[in-house]
Amino acid sequence: MTPAAIAAIIALAGLLLGAFGGWLVSQRIARAHPPEGEFLEIDGTRLHYRRSGDPSRPAILVLHGAASNLEEPRLALGEALAQEHVIWLDRPGLGWSGRPKSKRWSPAGEAALIVKVLDRLEIRKAVVIGHSWGGAIAMRLAMDHPERVSGLVLIAPALSAWIGEAAWFNAASGWPLLGPILTRIIIPLVGPGQLESGAAKAFHPEPVPQDYVAASRLPLILRPGNWIANARDMTQVNTHLEAQEVHYQDIALHTVFLAGKADTVLWTHRHSGQVAARMPNAELRLISGAGHNLHHHHPQAVLEAVITVRERAE
């Protein structure tokens, strides 16, 4: 056997061993963070959600941000919204929700699928809370289906295009050969050690809550399906936002923006300040010293914003 053949066998064995290790980690993550809500199957796509509070109250739909799942905002806002009727949704492709097998997936497609969720749950209208990338989806709902939204509460939303190129690992996740190695071996094996530092960046300058990574089920993003779905969103983020940001001034729904000047993930002035100024019924509430994940440290501000948009809508 030639040295080249031996090297190829060793390399293949290494890949197989790495893939098996990555699979084990993914299985361990799934067992540690099982779904605790209910499932709906819509057009062949299985979606996971949780319902809480008083079903006689007007509905609130909560949309989490990128690389996340419904437990992230629920951890922050569950107590503040305990008396409300809340739908916490794993956005398509994230958490325990599937995503339609379409390479043309977009915020418009996601909004259309979410409307079908509301139909199945017999919810005619809802105040929509959107954090970060969930804010972009909330805006898309307001643009395409305003009759289903009674008001918007946008928490550090990502709304304006050209926020920078996608991280190389998001783009590489879709490449031939390297993509499967990255998503099935490298990310599951290396990712767990990076979650704490990633959380610190999202919360800066505010502290990360104790046990945040585990309590928010953040490790679910390291599973290949979740990672690929999120990577596709982030790779096309500028294209998606460029297509919809020209229509924000046409949204007449009452909207409250919650943001902090200290946010180091997104530039608050560009994403919240400028957009709020263009919308006819929008208000910007800046929270001193708040970071990108401000809903964890300022849940009462979120509840007050919900009450505001609801009262103004009525």
N, C-alpha and C positions, 0 to 999 in steps of 0.2 A: 504494500500500500504506500502510495506516495505521501510525502510530507503535506502536500496541499490537501489530499483527501483526508488525512488525519486531522488537519486543522479545521476542515469543513465539518467533520463529525463532531469535534469538540465544540465548535461554535453552535451547531444544531442542538447538541445536548444541553449547552448552556441556555439557549433560547427556550427549550422545552422545560427545563428546570425553572427558569425565571417565570415562564407562563404559568406553571403549576403553582409557584409561590404567589404570584399575583392573584390567581383564582382563589387560593386559600384565604388571602387577605380580604378579597371581595366578599367571600362567603361569611367570614367572621364579622365583617361590617354589617352585612344584612341580618345576621342573627342578633347582633348587639342592638340594632335599631329597626325592629320590625314595624310594619304599618299598624297603627292603632286606630285608624279611622275607618271609613266605609269606601266602597268602590262603586263607580258607575262605568258602564261600557257604552261609549257613544261612537257610532260609526266605526266600530272595530277597535277603538282606542280605550284602554282601561285607565281611568282617572281616580286618584285618591284624594279624599277630602275629609275634614272633620267639621262637625257642627256643634256650636256651643251656645249657651245662654237661653234667653226667653224667646221661643219661636213666635210669640205674639207681637214682638217688637219689630220695627222696620229692619230690613236685612242690611248687613254690612259684609262685603266681600273683601278679603285680604289677599293681596298678591305679593309674594316674597320676591326678593331680588335674585341676581345671578348666583350660580354656584350654591344654591341654598335649597330650602324646602319649607313646608308649611310650619314646621316646629320652630323655625327661627323667629318669625314674628309672633307666634303664639306664646313662646317663652317670654317675650318682651311685653306683650299687650294682653295676655290672657286674663290677668287680674283686673286691669283697668276696664276691659270690655266685658267683664263677667256678667253684667246684667243685660247686655245687648244680645241680639240674635246675629251670630257671626258664622260665616262660612270661611274656613281656612282651607285653601286649595293648594295641593302640590301642582305647580304649573307644569304643563305638558312636557314630559321628558325628564323631569326632575323629581327628587324624592322618590315616591312610589308610583308616580304617574307615568304612563307610556306617552309616546308621541307618534302621530301619524307618520308613516314611512314616506315622507316627501322631502326631496332635496330643496324644494322651494319654500320651505317653512318660513314664516314671517310673522311679525306682530299682528298683521291683519288676520292671518289664519288662526293664530292663537286666540285673538279676540272673538272670532266667529265660533270657535270651539267652546270658549268660556260661556258664551250666550246659550249654547245648547246645554251646558251644565245648569245654568240658571233655569232654563225651561224644565229640565228634568226634576229639579228641586222645587218647582212651582214658585219661583221668585220672580215677580214682575219687574221690580226695580231694587237697586241696592246702592248705598253709598260705597264707593270703591276706594280702599286704601291701597296704595302702591308704594313699595320701597325700592329705590334704586332702579334696576332694570324693570322691576314690577311697576314702577311709575310710568315707564314708556308703554307698557301693555295697558295700564289703566287709561292713559291718554288715547290709545288706539280704540279702546272700548267706547270712550266718549266721542271720538270722531265718527266711528262707523255705526255705533248702536246707541245714540244718545237717549233714546226712549227707555233704555234699560238701566240708565245710571241716574241716580237722584242727586249726586254730588261727588266731588273728588277730594281726597286727602292724600297729598303726594309728599312722601318723606324722602328727602335727599334724592330726588328723582334724576334719572339719566335721560335727558330730553333733546339735547342738541348734538348735531353731527360733528365729526372731526375732533373726537376726544382722544385721538392718538391711535396708532396702529395696534391691532390685536397682538397680544403676547405671542411669542414664537411658538410656545407649546400648544396654544389654541389652534393656530394655523396648521402646525405639524400633525395635530391629531387626525386630520383628514387626509394626510398624504398616504400614498401606497407604501407598503412595507414598513416605513418608519411609524406610521400612524398606529397600527396594531401593536407594535413593540412598545410604543409610548403609553397607549391607553390600557393595555392588558398586563404590562410588566412594570414599567418604570413608575407610572402614576400610583398604582396600588401599593408598590413597595416603598417608594420614596415619599409619597404624599402625606402619610400620617404625621411625619415629622415636621411638615411645613404648615400644618393647620393653625397652630398657636400663633406663629408669627404673622400669618395672613389675617387672623382675627385682630391682632394688635394694630395692624395697619388700618383696618376698617373702623376700629373704635377710636383711634387716636384723634384728639388728645385725651379722650376719656378712657377710663380703665375698662379692661375686658372683665365681664362678670365671672365670678367663680364657676368653674366647671362648664363654661359656655360651650366649648367645642362638643363635648358629649351631650349636653342637655339640648342643644340645638340640632342634633343629629347631623352635624356638618360632615362627618366622614362619609355619608352617603354619596357625596359628589365624586368620591374616588372610584366608585364602581364604573366600569367602562361605559355602560349605556348612559348614565347621568353625565359623565364627563364629556362624551361626544356631543350630546345634545347641547350642553352649555357652551362647549367650544364652538359649535356652529353658530350659535347666537352671537357670541363675542367676536367671531371672525367677520361677521357681516354687520356689526353694530352701526358703523358709520353709514352704510348704505340704507339700512332700515330707518335710522333717525333722519337722514337727509330727505327721505321720501315723505315723512310725516310732519316734520317740524314746520313746514310752510303753511300748515293748516291749523296750528294751535290757536291763532287769533279768532278762528271761527267757532271755537268751543265756548258756548254761552253758559255752561253749567257752573254753578257756584263751586269754587275750588279754593282750598287752603294749602299753601306750600309750607312745609316745615323743613328748615335747613339751618346749618351752622356755618359761619364764616371760617371756622377752623377745620372743615371737612377737607381731608387730604386725598380723598379718592376722586371726587368730582369738584370742579370749580363752581361753587354755589352761585356766583353772580351770573354765569353763563347759562346754567341749567335751570335754576329756580328764579333768580332775579329777573333776567331778561324775558323769560317766558311768561312769568306772572304779570309783568308790565304790559304784555301784548294781549292778554286775555281780558275780556270785558268784565267778568265777575270773579276775578281772582284776587287773593290776598297772600302776601308773603309774610310769614312769621319767622324771624331769625331768632335762634336760640343761642345765647351767649355760651361760648366754650364747647359747643356741641360738635361731635364728629359725624362720620357718615352713618353709623349705626345708632343714631340719637334716640330711636324709639325705645331702646332698652333703659336709658337713663331719664327719659322724659315721656313716659307713657301717658301721664295726665294731659300733656299738651296734645297728644293724638286724640284722646277722648274729647277734649274741648273743641278741637277742629271738627270732629265728626258732628258734634252738637251744633256747631256754627253752620256748617253746610246744610244740615238737615233743617234747621230753623229757617234759613234763608230760602231753601227750596219750597218750604211750606208757605 
